[in-house]
Amino acid sequence: MKWLNITAGAAISFGVVFGMSMSAQAQDKKCEPDKVAEKYPAIAGKLLKIGADPTTPPYVFRDGDDFNKIIGYDADLARAVFECAGVEVEFQLGGWSGLLPALVAGQIDVMWDTLYYTAERAAEVDYVVYMQAGTGAMTQKGNPKNIMSLEDACGSVFSVGLGTVEEAAMRDQSKECTDLNKDPVEIMTYPDVAAGFRQVQNERADIMLSDLSLLTKHSLDNPGVYEIAFKILTGFKIGVAVVNDANDLLAAVSDGLEIMEANGTKHELFIKYQMDPDLTLPTEILRD
């Protein structure tokens, strides 16, 4: 379980350097949408664009009864936060791997969709973190290769998101295999999670590594196709990203998340979307 120890330690160190806990002030804050011009003048009257990938349930996905309606834990939480602040929003949908570049380029105002905090990303954007992550390992129903842990990865084919922490971790894991004179891990990258699902379903990959809640939801929705082979508690933090130095926008997100924590909205959404409430974290601004 070396990977678990490394990732947990790295994530904790990132948070310590620039973290600023806002929990002590949460009880004094409240939703005041009619005071947006006073509290957050830089975003008053604007229509904010939220970048999200509609293929990332339970975080963001399309309503089964209305294709054009975007729902999910992150989508519902984003609406609640900006309604609390008094700002209108619209979702700009795209592949997950393209959302952060779109934010840096100024094509969207916010990325709100399962974004892990890393120091490298924080060099380009500011974060408000609000929950922690686990990594799931999803395989075909019945786990035909009997892969029960990372110790079984040598010689197997792992599907990981392009540029993700899982990709970096599995490249380290593959080197560990060869150092032990075992077969390397064959790594397949995917540009969006739908492509990763297909790689496992079509048996091109033995395992898909991604966010635990996302893969658990997909496995529950497709019980005859997939199952979770194992899971890893990584300690990574998940946050909302905004462009650097957009201070009013950052404050609106941070204030709103603290209020949603205090009034129980975050907990209610965890239950609604079959996620573990223990994954919640106090709201925290993280900047480079």
RAHU-V419750 format. One line per field, one symbol per residue. phi: phi as a letter, one per 40 degrees, with the letter a starting at -180 (. if undefined). burial: # if it has 16 or more other ideal C-beta (glycine too) atoms within 10 Angstrom, else .. Layout:
phi->???
burial->???
This chain:
phi->.dcdcccccccccdcccbcacbccccccbacbccbccccbdcbcgcbcbbcabcbbcccaaccccadcccbhdccccccccccccgbcbacbcacdccccdccccgcbcabbafcccbcccccbabbbcaabbbbbbbbcdgfdcfcbaccccdgbbbcbccgcccccccccccccccccgbccccbbbbcaccccdcccdcgcbcbbbadcccccdccccbccbbaccabbccgccbacbbcdgcccccccccdccccccccgcdcccdcdbfbcccccbccacbbc
burial->..#...##.##..##......#...#..#.#....#..##..##...###############.......#############.####.#.#######.##.###...###########..##..################..#.#.#..#.###.######..####.##..##.##......##.####.##.###.##....###############......#####.#.##########..#.###############..##..##..#.#...#.#.#####.
